[in-house]
Amino acid sequence: MSDYIDILLSALEEEMYSHLGEDYFLASQREDQAADALRATLSADQNDLFDAYESARNDTAGAYQDAYARRAFLLARAVYR
């Protein structure tokens, strides 16, 4: 870890699931069910493309989440100085 924000982000990530509410888990379950239903209709090649799409989407979401949290920490630091 290169800086204190990386340490804070790691701690936040470790604790995140215990703070997510029922709405998150219901939405996540619906997303998983929709993906499973879609996969059942796809050919092997299409499933490979879907896997690539999901991987890219997860990378994008992770980068956004990290950047958002980092900006929030920097904003909090600026406000409380």
FENKAJO-V118423 format. One record per residue. OMEGA is omega in whole degrees, -180 to 180 (* if undefined). Layout:
BEGIN
omega
OMEGA
OMEGA
END
This chain:
BEGIN
omega
-172
-179
-176
179
176
179
178
179
179
178
178
180
-179
-176
-168
-174
-180
-178
179
-177
-179
-179
180
-176
175
179
178
178
178
178
179
180
179
178
178
179
178
-180
-179
-178
-173
173
179
179
179
176
176
178
179
176
179
177
-180
179
179
179
179
177
179
180
179
179
178
-178
179
180
180
-179
179
179
178
178
180
177
179
178
-180
-179
-174
175
*
END
